[in-house]
């Protein structure tokens, strides 16, 4: 292991392997919905690896569907197929957890860009010309789509041309 590389010895705790030991940093608990805060990407990654509780994911999808005319179940099925959702016990599987963590992160980023959840959710559910007319929400089913949405949000946040 290289000096300065981060190591996870205890779940939810990250520390450096450098000779100058840094204090342990506990993973932050979630914002609304119990998901790891998108402001702490390492904590979000650990939560997704452990599996996100299905109840927390359901609350997140309710938040995103609140201002949409599309029913919550149909919105959720756009990112997590019904078969995966039904098969999951109390905790989502790895792929569904990653997708849920991606949605949580992008929603948090959009809230910072737009200043509130209502406008962020409206933006997520509206077709965007830079995404070939697709909604940002619909692209979140894949890692590449999530990165495209994040890049668009960054351009909007920092005033880059889109």
Short mmCIF file of the C-alpha atoms (twelve columns), coordinates in Angstrom:
data_MODEL
# 
_entry.id   MODEL 
# 
loop_
_atom_site.group_PDB 
_atom_site.id 
_atom_site.type_symbol 
_atom_site.label_atom_id 
_atom_site.label_alt_id 
_atom_site.label_comp_id 
_atom_site.label_asym_id 
_atom_site.label_seq_id 
_atom_site.Cartn_x 
_atom_site.Cartn_y 
_atom_site.Cartn_z 
_atom_site.pdbx_PDB_model_num 
ATOM 1   C CA . UNK A 1   0.000   0.000  0.000   1 
ATOM 2   C CA . UNK A 2   1.298   3.432  -0.906  1 
ATOM 3   C CA . UNK A 3   1.836   6.145  1.653   1 
ATOM 4   C CA . UNK A 4   -1.116  8.525  1.891   1 
ATOM 5   C CA . UNK A 5   -3.594  5.998  0.474   1 
ATOM 6   C CA . UNK A 6   -6.965  5.923  2.217   1 
ATOM 7   C CA . UNK A 7   -7.934  2.764  4.044   1 
ATOM 8   C CA . UNK A 8   -11.273 1.626  5.431   1 
ATOM 9   C CA . UNK A 9   -10.626 -0.405 8.586   1 
ATOM 10  C CA . UNK A 10  -14.037 0.016  10.152  1 
ATOM 11  C CA . UNK A 11  -17.217 0.338  8.082   1 
ATOM 12  C CA . UNK A 12  -18.090 4.005  7.732   1 
ATOM 13  C CA . UNK A 13  -14.685 5.214  8.979   1 
ATOM 14  C CA . UNK A 14  -11.949 6.311  6.601   1 
ATOM 15  C CA . UNK A 15  -8.410  7.034  7.678   1 
ATOM 16  C CA . UNK A 16  -5.077  7.631  6.016   1 
ATOM 17  C CA . UNK A 17  -2.241  5.117  6.038   1 
ATOM 18  C CA . UNK A 18  0.356   7.895  6.124   1 
ATOM 19  C CA . UNK A 19  2.786   8.041  9.056   1 
ATOM 20  C CA . UNK A 20  1.123   11.243 10.256  1 
ATOM 21  C CA . UNK A 21  -2.164  9.690  11.243  1 
ATOM 22  C CA . UNK A 22  -5.174  11.832 10.557  1 
ATOM 23  C CA . UNK A 23  -8.104  11.650 12.937  1 
ATOM 24  C CA . UNK A 24  -10.819 9.165  12.075  1 
ATOM 25  C CA . UNK A 25  -13.685 10.695 10.149  1 
ATOM 26  C CA . UNK A 26  -17.027 8.976  10.698  1 
ATOM 27  C CA . UNK A 27  -19.286 8.635  7.684   1 
ATOM 28  C CA . UNK A 28  -22.048 11.182 7.857   1 
ATOM 29  C CA . UNK A 29  -25.594 10.077 8.338   1 
ATOM 30  C CA . UNK A 30  -28.053 11.028 5.797   1 
ATOM 31  C CA . UNK A 31  -29.998 13.965 4.853   1 
ATOM 32  C CA . UNK A 32  -33.649 13.432 4.162   1 
ATOM 33  C CA . UNK A 33  -34.417 9.850  3.326   1 
ATOM 34  C CA . UNK A 34  -31.602 8.292  5.370   1 
ATOM 35  C CA . UNK A 35  -29.245 8.160  2.394   1 
ATOM 36  C CA . UNK A 36  -25.626 9.126  2.825   1 
ATOM 37  C CA . UNK A 37  -25.084 12.760 2.186   1 
ATOM 38  C CA . UNK A 38  -24.128 13.574 -1.360  1 
ATOM 39  C CA . UNK A 39  -21.711 16.105 0.134   1 
ATOM 40  C CA . UNK A 40  -19.640 13.181 1.377   1 
ATOM 41  C CA . UNK A 41  -19.073 10.985 -1.694  1 
ATOM 42  C CA . UNK A 42  -17.083 8.396  0.274   1 
ATOM 43  C CA . UNK A 43  -19.948 7.886  2.727   1 
ATOM 44  C CA . UNK A 44  -22.390 7.593  -0.184  1 
ATOM 45  C CA . UNK A 45  -20.173 4.962  -1.823  1 
ATOM 46  C CA . UNK A 46  -19.930 2.933  1.406   1 
ATOM 47  C CA . UNK A 47  -23.716 3.121  1.880   1 
ATOM 48  C CA . UNK A 48  -24.325 1.928  -1.674  1 
ATOM 49  C CA . UNK A 49  -21.855 -0.942 -1.180  1 
ATOM 50  C CA . UNK A 50  -23.688 -2.040 1.973   1 
ATOM 51  C CA . UNK A 51  -27.038 -1.690 0.234   1 
ATOM 52  C CA . UNK A 52  -29.495 1.159  0.645   1 
ATOM 53  C CA . UNK A 53  -32.614 0.418  2.683   1 
ATOM 54  C CA . UNK A 54  -35.640 0.072  0.448   1 
ATOM 55  C CA . UNK A 55  -37.665 2.423  2.677   1 
ATOM 56  C CA . UNK A 56  -35.056 5.179  2.255   1 
ATOM 57  C CA . UNK A 57  -35.073 4.723  -1.513  1 
ATOM 58  C CA . UNK A 58  -38.886 4.896  -1.534  1 
ATOM 59  C CA . UNK A 59  -38.781 8.223  0.357   1 
ATOM 60  C CA . UNK A 60  -36.284 9.592  -2.170  1 
ATOM 61  C CA . UNK A 61  -38.495 8.591  -5.102  1 
ATOM 62  C CA . UNK A 62  -41.520 10.200 -3.392  1 
ATOM 63  C CA . UNK A 63  -39.552 13.452 -3.097  1 
ATOM 64  C CA . UNK A 64  -38.636 13.375 -6.794  1 
ATOM 65  C CA . UNK A 65  -42.161 12.470 -7.915  1 
ATOM 66  C CA . UNK A 66  -43.860 15.068 -5.691  1 
ATOM 67  C CA . UNK A 67  -44.164 17.721 -8.400  1 
ATOM 68  C CA . UNK A 68  -44.448 15.333 -11.340 1 
ATOM 69  C CA . UNK A 69  -47.606 14.092 -13.001 1 
ATOM 70  C CA . UNK A 70  -46.004 10.651 -13.300 1 
ATOM 71  C CA . UNK A 71  -46.911 8.231  -10.464 1 
ATOM 72  C CA . UNK A 72  -44.139 7.388  -8.005  1 
ATOM 73  C CA . UNK A 73  -44.085 3.694  -8.948  1 
ATOM 74  C CA . UNK A 74  -43.687 4.436  -12.615 1 
ATOM 75  C CA . UNK A 75  -40.905 6.942  -11.942 1 
ATOM 76  C CA . UNK A 76  -39.101 4.463  -9.734  1 
ATOM 77  C CA . UNK A 77  -39.508 1.728  -12.356 1 
ATOM 78  C CA . UNK A 78  -37.788 4.000  -14.888 1 
ATOM 79  C CA . UNK A 79  -34.571 3.699  -12.864 1 
ATOM 80  C CA . UNK A 80  -35.074 0.456  -10.924 1 
ATOM 81  C CA . UNK A 81  -37.090 -2.256 -12.698 1 
ATOM 82  C CA . UNK A 82  -40.139 -3.621 -10.871 1 
ATOM 83  C CA . UNK A 83  -38.583 -7.092 -10.772 1 
ATOM 84  C CA . UNK A 84  -35.497 -5.777 -8.920  1 
ATOM 85  C CA . UNK A 85  -37.622 -3.690 -6.581  1 
ATOM 86  C CA . UNK A 86  -39.915 -6.585 -5.680  1 
ATOM 87  C CA . UNK A 87  -37.043 -9.065 -5.345  1 
ATOM 88  C CA . UNK A 88  -35.202 -6.808 -2.886  1 
ATOM 89  C CA . UNK A 89  -35.991 -7.543 0.718   1 
ATOM 90  C CA . UNK A 90  -35.473 -4.633 3.085   1 
ATOM 91  C CA . UNK A 91  -32.223 -3.639 1.357   1 
ATOM 92  C CA . UNK A 92  -31.708 -2.929 -2.334  1 
ATOM 93  C CA . UNK A 93  -29.187 -4.921 -4.326  1 
ATOM 94  C CA . UNK A 94  -25.877 -3.438 -5.527  1 
ATOM 95  C CA . UNK A 95  -27.060 -2.043 -8.859  1 
ATOM 96  C CA . UNK A 96  -30.284 -0.577 -7.464  1 
ATOM 97  C CA . UNK A 97  -28.316 0.908  -4.537  1 
ATOM 98  C CA . UNK A 98  -25.847 2.535  -6.937  1 
ATOM 99  C CA . UNK A 99  -28.704 3.992  -8.985  1 
ATOM 100 C CA . UNK A 100 -30.409 5.305  -5.840  1 
ATOM 101 C CA . UNK A 101 -27.151 6.843  -4.584  1 
ATOM 102 C CA . UNK A 102 -26.686 8.477  -7.998  1 
ATOM 103 C CA . UNK A 103 -30.182 9.995  -7.828  1 
ATOM 104 C CA . UNK A 104 -29.560 11.227 -4.276  1 
ATOM 105 C CA . UNK A 105 -26.268 12.842 -5.301  1 
ATOM 106 C CA . UNK A 106 -27.708 14.519 -8.400  1 
ATOM 107 C CA . UNK A 107 -30.761 15.768 -6.471  1 
ATOM 108 C CA . UNK A 108 -28.485 17.283 -3.825  1 
ATOM 109 C CA . UNK A 109 -26.330 18.911 -6.529  1 
ATOM 110 C CA . UNK A 110 -29.431 20.254 -8.302  1 
ATOM 111 C CA . UNK A 111 -30.718 21.680 -5.001  1 
ATOM 112 C CA . UNK A 112 -27.452 23.581 -4.576  1 
ATOM 113 C CA . UNK A 113 -27.646 24.894 -8.169  1 
ATOM 114 C CA . UNK A 114 -31.331 25.881 -8.113  1 
ATOM 115 C CA . UNK A 115 -31.467 26.917 -4.457  1 
ATOM 116 C CA . UNK A 116 -34.396 24.708 -3.387  1 
ATOM 117 C CA . UNK A 117 -35.813 21.231 -3.774  1 
ATOM 118 C CA . UNK A 118 -38.954 22.241 -5.702  1 
ATOM 119 C CA . UNK A 119 -36.995 23.880 -8.539  1 
ATOM 120 C CA . UNK A 120 -34.393 21.091 -8.516  1 
ATOM 121 C CA . UNK A 121 -37.074 18.404 -8.866  1 
ATOM 122 C CA . UNK A 122 -38.799 20.373 -11.619 1 
ATOM 123 C CA . UNK A 123 -35.495 20.604 -13.502 1 
ATOM 124 C CA . UNK A 124 -34.858 16.864 -13.063 1 
ATOM 125 C CA . UNK A 125 -38.269 16.042 -14.541 1 
ATOM 126 C CA . UNK A 126 -38.164 18.482 -17.480 1 
ATOM 127 C CA . UNK A 127 -36.728 17.680 -20.926 1 
ATOM 128 C CA . UNK A 128 -33.465 19.494 -21.585 1 
ATOM 129 C CA . UNK A 129 -32.086 20.418 -25.035 1 
ATOM 130 C CA . UNK A 130 -28.492 19.632 -23.990 1 
ATOM 131 C CA . UNK A 131 -29.602 16.084 -23.206 1 
ATOM 132 C CA . UNK A 132 -31.206 15.577 -26.627 1 
ATOM 133 C CA . UNK A 133 -34.620 16.342 -25.170 1 
ATOM 134 C CA . UNK A 134 -34.391 13.691 -22.436 1 
ATOM 135 C CA . UNK A 135 -35.105 14.497 -18.822 1 
ATOM 136 C CA . UNK A 136 -32.100 14.500 -16.500 1 
ATOM 137 C CA . UNK A 137 -33.964 11.972 -14.319 1 
ATOM 138 C CA . UNK A 138 -34.246 9.468  -17.179 1 
ATOM 139 C CA . UNK A 139 -30.479 9.473  -17.744 1 
ATOM 140 C CA . UNK A 140 -29.704 8.480  -14.164 1 
ATOM 141 C CA . UNK A 141 -30.208 4.755  -14.791 1 
ATOM 142 C CA . UNK A 142 -26.601 4.512  -16.039 1 
ATOM 143 C CA . UNK A 143 -23.282 5.785  -14.733 1 
ATOM 144 C CA . UNK A 144 -22.564 7.548  -18.033 1 
ATOM 145 C CA . UNK A 145 -25.959 9.234  -17.976 1 
ATOM 146 C CA . UNK A 146 -25.389 10.352 -14.393 1 
ATOM 147 C CA . UNK A 147 -22.064 11.878 -15.365 1 
ATOM 148 C CA . UNK A 148 -23.708 13.744 -18.249 1 
ATOM 149 C CA . UNK A 149 -26.304 15.177 -15.870 1 
ATOM 150 C CA . UNK A 150 -23.584 16.145 -13.361 1 
ATOM 151 C CA . UNK A 151 -21.584 17.851 -16.119 1 
ATOM 152 C CA . UNK A 152 -24.657 19.825 -17.169 1 
ATOM 153 C CA . UNK A 153 -25.332 20.852 -13.562 1 
ATOM 154 C CA . UNK A 154 -21.688 21.925 -13.166 1 
ATOM 155 C CA . UNK A 155 -21.930 24.012 -16.329 1 
ATOM 156 C CA . UNK A 156 -25.090 25.666 -15.012 1 
ATOM 157 C CA . UNK A 157 -23.577 26.211 -11.566 1 
ATOM 158 C CA . UNK A 158 -20.346 27.772 -12.794 1 
ATOM 159 C CA . UNK A 159 -21.729 29.672 -15.760 1 
ATOM 160 C CA . UNK A 160 -20.075 27.605 -18.478 1 
ATOM 161 C CA . UNK A 161 -21.820 27.551 -21.828 1 
ATOM 162 C CA . UNK A 162 -24.188 24.613 -22.188 1 
# 
